[in-house]
Amino acid sequence: MAGMDKKKVLFIDRDGVIVKERQVDTYESIEYIPHVFEALREISRKTDYLLVMVSNQDGVGTSAFTYEGFQGPADRIFSTLRGEGIVFDEINIDLSFPEDNLPTRKPLTGMIDRYRSAEYDMSSSFMVGDRLTDMMLAESMGCRGFLLNADELEVPDELVSTVAMKTGSWLDIAGYLIPDGTLPHRTAAVVRNTKETEISLSVDIDGTGEGRIETSLGFFNHMLDQVVRHSRFDIAGNVKGDLFVDEHHSVEDTALVLGEAVRKALGDKRGIERYGYEIVMMDDTVATAAIDFSGRPEFIWDVRFSMEYIGEFPSELIRHFFRSFSSSACCNLYLSATEGGNSHHTAEAVFKAFARAMRKAVRRIPGDTRVQSTKGVL
Ligand SMILES: [Mg+2]
């Protein structure tokens, strides 16, 4: 299992990949490749690839390409990237001419040989480049490559298996490397009919926060809208309850079905964060939520409402909603809020904090397929 902890590297060429291919020796000659910031920022945020620059700059230090002319714009490129949260772990720039025949010149691997050690997983690593020499470097390193903006290049047979993708867009590379975009969505649908309620509900954990749960209870609908929006789950639900009795069954059963749907959608919970927490402020109230999809129901509630009813909705049912969710989702759920706030604000802050904590807890860790428990089961 030690192999799973090896570091993965995204080797990146500079010219033709980060900036347009030309001699960059003035600030005016820096022209960025479209979407490079967006793609590298998402890759940095959502994956654990180390970013390593591997670039050749022919003949820096000659009168035609002075060292001073090269260095200022080069520093500016990296400082601009850093400002967008894109930080290179190592920057390797070889300044030789082809005829110098140095081992640091691509496709030779002299600049990055140290990555061929047990600390790194080359088979899961990639090179982004715009030339066949970049792909040859990838092949020599035992990794694969993305050939960017190289429409005119014919990939020779011996490199076909090295080139993971040939594309004109950085966004395709980000989509390839960020697992969330390609893994199947985690979904479940639950139908539950009793003498007290008839409920159908579907959930897509990997959604964008679309849909709603219709319960015929105005305030409750409003709170469930917060859950949909702030969890970013897509949820479609319809609840027909015995409202002629009171709201109790509708609220309880909606929570039970939502919890069951989330539990089923999570499946064996491989590769999820498992824990999530959030603090949400809403005007005069601060709410805190913590959730652990541990497989065990436990519920801690430290919220008091100053009003018995919020609109026509009994505020005591909010506690009951979350307790019911905890029991059917099999999660530990902690909710608290500061006292003395407007009850509508308190309720809304609690629902939002709950939803956002859940969103963090269900997040997939890119490339990780383990269950986040030393027991091996959640
Ligand atoms: Mg290049």
Boltz pocket constraint, residues with backbone or C-beta under 6 A from the ligand:
constraints:
  - pocket:
      binder: B
      contacts: [[A, 13], [A, 14], [A, 15], [A, 16], [A, 17], [A, 21], [A, 129], [A, 130], [A, 131]]
      max_distance: 6.0
